[in-house]
Amino acid sequence: MLSPKDYGDSHAHKKVEIENKVTTYIQGKNGLIGIIIPPCEGPTNALEDLHRTIAEIAIKQAIKKEATPE
């Protein structure tokens, strides 16, 4: 398996920058999904798309949880 060192310092630095921008994590099917809020001062298409995507994920997880017997 490759590590950040295999890609050089620039890629390792970019990984740290991205991790610092993650606001919260959502449990996905195969692992955690990092949520990064796009920088903006008012409502934009990108922010509306982000809200819609997060809502869809939350609804799908709730439906799946209800359908799974405990």
RAQUIHU-V956346 format. One record per residue. PSI is psi in degrees with one decimal (999 if undefined). OMEGA is omega in whole degrees, 0 to 359 (NA if undefined). Layout:
psi: {PSI:PSI}
omega: {OMEGA:OMEGA}
This chain:
psi: {140.3:148.6:168.9:-28.8:-30.9:-24.1:-8.3:168.1:-32.3:-39.2:-38.4:-39.7:-40.8:-37.8:-42.7:-40.5:-43.5:-45.8:-33.7:-22.0:-14.4:123.5:-44.4:167.6:144.8:136.3:119.9:-179.4:-40.4:13.2:-168.4:144.4:119.6:130.1:123.0:119.9:124.8:140.0:121.1:157.0:-20.1:-179.8:130.1:167.9:-39.2:-42.0:-39.9:-40.5:-39.6:-48.7:-43.2:-43.2:-44.7:-41.6:-42.1:-42.2:-46.0:-42.0:-44.4:-39.7:-40.0:-42.6:-43.9:-39.3:-40.2:-34.4:-16.9:118.5:145.0:999}
omega: {180:177:178:179:180:181:182:184:183:179:178:179:179:179:179:179:180:180:179:180:182:181:181:179:175:178:177:182:184:180:182:176:179:180:177:179:179:180:176:182:181:180:177:178:181:180:177:177:178:179:180:181:179:179:179:179:181:180:180:179:180:179:181:180:178:183:182:178:181:NA}
